[in-house]
Amino acid sequence: MPLTLNGLARLPGRASEHVLREEVEETGLAPGIILERLRERLSVMRDSIQRGLASDAPSVAGMVGKNAKTLWEAPDPLRDPLLRRVQAYAMAVNEENARMGRIVAAPTAGSAGTLPGALLGVADHLGLPEEDLLMPLVLAAGVAKIISRQIYIAGATGGCQAEIGASAAMAAAAVTELLGGSPEASAHAAALALQNTLGLVCDPVGGFVEVPCVMRNGFYAVHAVSAASMALAGIRSVIPPDEVILAMAGIGRLLPLELKETGLGGLADTPTGRRLAARALGEGAEETLAPAREGPTPPL
C-alpha cells in the first residue's frame, strides 16, 4: 500500500528511508540516482538563495525584487539570526522566481521558498553540511506525494493552503528529521504545519506570483520551523495527520473560484491591488479586469 502520514508515523528508523524505498519500488531507479537528482536540486536551491540575497533587481511585474536583500542586510533588532535567515532565504527564492530566475518548484513555483528557507536556513544556522540535507529532502518529497494523492497541489485547485500549506508541511517534516526527529515526530510536524494553513486563499495581485506570495513564503518558512520545534518537543496533532490532509482537500473544494488563483478576490480585488495589476499588465489593462464586487467601501 502507498505510504500515508499515519502509516509513516508508525514505522521504525528514519521516515525518509521508507519514502526512498517506495520511490525505488515505483520508479525502478537505484537509490543513488534518486539521491543524485536531489543533490542537483539542492544545488539549485542554494544558488537561488545566493542570487536572491544579492539582487535588488525588480520582478517581472515590478511589485517585488528587493525584499530579501533588504531584510538580509538590515540590522537585526530581535538578535535572532535564525528567524531572519529563514525568512530572507525563503523570500530570496521567491523573488528569483518572480524575476524568472532558476528555482526548484517545491512543490510549486509560488511556494518554492518555504522548503529551502526552512531547511537550508536551519542547516546553515547550525553549521550542518549539505550532505545532511539529502534524506530530509527525500522525506519532503514524500510528504508532497502523500498530499497530492488527496488534492492537486495548486492554488487554482485548493487555494494557497494547497501550495504554501503543502510546502510548510514538507519543510516541517524535513527540518524535524534533520534535527533527529522520529517518523512520528516528522508526520505530526507536517500535520501541525498544514492544519494551521487551512482556509488560506490564493489571491495574487494581477495573477503574478509576487504579492502576497513572496513574503508569504517568508512567513511560512518560519511557520514550518515552529511546527518542527513543537513536534520535536513531543507535541502531537490532535487530529491524525491524514485527516488533516483530508480536511485541507475538503476546504479547498469549498473555496469559491474568486479565492483560487484567479486574481478576482482577496488582496487582488482591493483598490490598490487592482491598480497595481493594471500598471503591471499595461495601458488599458484596467478595462479588462473583472469589475470589483459591489458593496460599500469601508473607511480607511
N, C-alpha and C positions, 0 to 999 in steps of 0.2 A: 504493500500500500504506500502511496505517496506520503511524504513527511507532512506532519502538521505541527503547529507550535505546541499543542498539548502533548503530542507524542514525543516531540523533541525534548520537552521538559523532563520526561521520564527516563531518558537514555543516559548511560554512563559515559565517562570520558569527556571529550570536547564536543560541543554541538557541531562545530564546523567539520569534524571528521565524518559525521553521519551525512551532512549535506554533500560533502565531496564524494562520498561513496555513492550516494544516489545519483549525482551528476555523472559519474563514471559509468554507472549501470545504464543510464538513459541515453548517453551520447556515444558510448564506446570509446571515448578518449582516455588516454592514460592520465593519471593524476598529475604527472609532471607537465603535460601540455596545458592542462587547465590552469595550473598554478603559474605557468609562464605567461599565459594570456592575462591573468590578473596582475602579474608583475608589470606588464606593459601598461595596463590601465592605471595602476598605482603611479607609474612614472608620469602619465598624462595628468593625473590629479595634482601631483606635485608641481609640474610645470605650470598648470593653470593657476595654482595658488601664487606661485612666484611672479608670474606675469601680472596677475590681478593686483597684487600688493604694490607693484612698481608703477602701474599705469594710472593716469587720470584722464585718459582719452575718453571722449563721450561714447555712449552706446548708440545703436542704430537710430533710436527714436529721440535720443538726447536727454532722456529723463534721469539717467544714472550714469555712472562711469568713474566717479572718484570717491565713492563711499568707503570702499575697502582701504584704499591708501590713506584717506583722511583719518579713519579710525586707527590704523596701524601706526601712523606717525604722531598721533595726538598724545598728550600727557595722559597718564593712567591714574585718575583721581581715586579710584577704588583700590589701587595697588593689587589688582587681581590679574596677573598676566595670562592665566588660563582662560578666563572669561573673554578678554579682549582677543586673544589668539584665535579661539574657536570662532568668534563672531567674524573677525576680519578674514580668516581663511575661507569661511563659507561665502561671504559676500564677494570675495575676490574671484571665486569660481563662477558665481552667477553673473558678475559683471563681465567676465571674459565671454560668457555665453551671450550676453546682451551686445557685445562688440563683435559677435560672430567668430570668436576665437575657438580653439580646440578644447573641448571638455569631455568628461565622461558622463553620460546620462545615467544618473544613479538615484532612482530608476528612470527619471525623466530629465529633460534639459531644465525645466522650470524648478526642479528640486535638486539640481545637481550639486549644490554646495553643501548640503546638510551632512552627508556622509563624510566627505573629505574634511570638512570643517571640524566635525567632532572627532573623527578617528585620528587624522593626522595632527590635529591640534592637541589632543591629549598625548599622543606619542611624542611629539616634539617638546611638549611641556615637561615630560618625564625623561626625555633623552633616550627613547627606545629606538632600536634600529628598524629600518624599513622592512626587513625580512619578517619581523614580528607581526606585521600588518596583513600578511597574505591570508592566513587562515581566518582571521576576523572578517576579511573581505569575502571569503567563501561563505561564511555564515550570513553576512549581509545580503548576498545574492540569494541565498536560500530563503531568507525571510521574505524577500520580494517575490520569489516564486510562489511561496505559500499564500501570500496575499492575493497574487494575480489569479489564483485558482477560484477566487470568490468574486472579484470585480476587476475590470480593466483598470490598470494604473494610469489614469489620465484625468485631468481636470474636467475634460468635456464629458466624462462618464460619471464621475463621483464627486466633483468639486475638488478643492485643494486638499481636502483630507485624504483623497486617494493618491495625491502626489507627495505633498510635504509630510502627510501622516505616514505614508509608506516609507519615505526616506528617513524620517525620525525613528521609526521602528527598526529599520535596518541599522541605522547608526547606533541606536541604544544597545541592540544585541551585540554589535561588533565591539563597541567600547567595553561592554561587560566581559566579553571573552578575552579581549586584550588584557584586561586587568585581573584575569584569573577566575572569572566567574564560571559557575557550573552551567550546563544546559538549561536547568530550571531557572536560574537567575537570568540567563540571556533571553529565554522565552518570555519571562514576565517583564523584563526591561522593555522588550518590544511592545508588549501589551500596554504597559503604563504610558509609553510614549504615544502609541496610537490612540488610546482612549481619550487622551487629552488634546486631540485634534478633531474629535468628532464634530461634524457640522461646519467645519471650516470651508468657506465658499471660495470659488475661483473667480476673481474679479479683476483681471489685468486691465489696466488703463490702455485703451486703444487696441487691446488684443496683443500688445507687446509684453514679452516676459521680462518686465522691468519693474513696474510699480504695481503691487507691493512686493513682487516676487524676490527681488534681491535682498532686501532687508528681512523679509520673512525667513529666508534661509539662515540668516544670521541668528534670528531669534530661535528657530527650531533646532539648530545645531546645539545651542545651549540647552534647550529642552531635552534633547537626546542624552546629553551628558548627565543631566539631572535624573532622568529615568534610570540610567545605568547606576548612578550613585545610590539611588533608593533600592534598586534590586540587589546590589552588592551588599547593602546593609541588612538584607533579609526581608524587605518589604515585597509583598506579592499582590498581584492584581486580584481583587475580589471576584471579578468576572473572569472566567477562564480565557486565556489568550485567543483561542479560536473563536469564541463567542464575541470577543471584541472585534475581530475581523468581520464577522457576520453583521454586527451592529453597524460598522462603518459602511459596508456594502448596502445595507438596507437604507441608511440615511442618504447615501449617495443617490440611490434611485428615487428618493422622495424630493430631493432638491429640485427647485424649478430651473428651467432652462436658463433663465437670466443669471443664475448664480453658478453656471458651469462653463466657464471659459469663453463665453460669448461676448464679453465686454458690454453687456446690457444692464448689469446690476451692480450693487455694492459700490466700491470706490470708483469703478469705471463710470458709473452713472451720476457722480457728483458734478456740479458745475465746473469745478477745476479739472476733474478727470476728463470731462468731455472737451474742454478747451485744449488740454494737453494732447488728447488724441487727435483733434482736428489739426493742431500745429504739426504733429508728427506725420500725419497722413498727407499733408499738403493742402494748398489753397483749394477751397471749395469742398473739402472733405467733410466739413461740419454738416453740410446738407445731406450727406449720405449716411450719417449716423442716425440710428433709430431715435425717435423723439423720446425725451425723458418721460418717465411715468408722471401722470398728473397728480397733483396734490400740493398743498401749501408748502412753501419753503420755510423751514424753521429759522428763527433768528440766529445769527452767529454769536 
